[in-house]
Amino acid sequence: MAKGQKNRKKGSAKHYPRTARLNTLLHQIVAEHLERLDDDRLPFITVTGTEIDSDLNQCDVYISTFENDPEADEHILGVLAEQRIPLQSAIAQQAKLRKTPAVVIQFDPSVRAGAKIDAILAGLDIPSDGDDDAPEVEGTTDFDEPEPDEVSFD
């Protein structure tokens, strides 16, 4: 064995970075904790991801809801801020870490950006594939389906 190499079994957890394993574990813990919350002030919340720092001091939790109202967002984050201590306690009990990371809950910016793009695209007048008024694009050709005897899977 070369100097500096460790004896690792193929397929062991060592090939999977620690922070990635922790992100997966924290995602499960947070999602289960939020699912058990019985608070009428909260709408349906989806945990879209977690991202823990390399020094394990802070865990960013990304959420998404069906709401798209800045006032509702502030209200939701306020209610979830009340749950930060019980959530960190659940992480400490289930993750068995030496130090529990500080949890920061925020809305997932990629989900919001995707919704904005969808709204923009919905506002455009794009002809469908079957529309005869669709403009011709230079350099494109229509391809016919291959004949059955032209395809061989031997």
Residue, then its C-alpha position, 0 to 999 in steps of 0.5 A: m500500500a502506498k504511503g498516505q493511502k488508507n485501507r478502505k473497503k470498496g463502497s464504504a462510507k469513507h468514499y462519500p464526503r462527511t458533509a454530504r452524509l450529514n446534509t442527508l441526515l439533517h434533511q431527514i431530521v428537519a423534515e420529520h420534525l416539521e411534519r410533526l408540528d401541529d401549528d395552524r399558523l403554518p402552511f404545508i412546508t417542504v424542506t428542499g435541502t440542507e447545507i452544513d458548513s465544512d466546520l459544522n457550525q451552521c446548517d442552512v435549511y431551505i424550505s418551500t411553500f405554495e405561498n408566494d407572498p412576502e408578508a406570508d413569508e415573514h410570518i412563516l419564518g417568524v413561526l419557524a424561528e420559534q421552533r429553532i431550539p426544539l429543532q436543534s434539540a432534535i438534531a442533537q438527539q438524533a445526529k449524535l454530533r459533538k456540537t449541534p450546528a446553528v439552524v438557519i431556516q430560509f426560503d429556497p431561492s432556486v424554487r422562487a427563481g423557477a416560479k418566476i421563470d415559469a410565470i414569465l414563460a406562461g405570459l409569452d405567446i409561444p405557438s405549440d408544435g402542431d400550430d401551422d403558424a409556427p415560424e420556420v427555423e432555417g437549417t432544420t429538417d423534419f425527420d421521418e420515423p425509421e423503417p422497421d427493417e432499418v433498425s437492428f439490435d443485434 
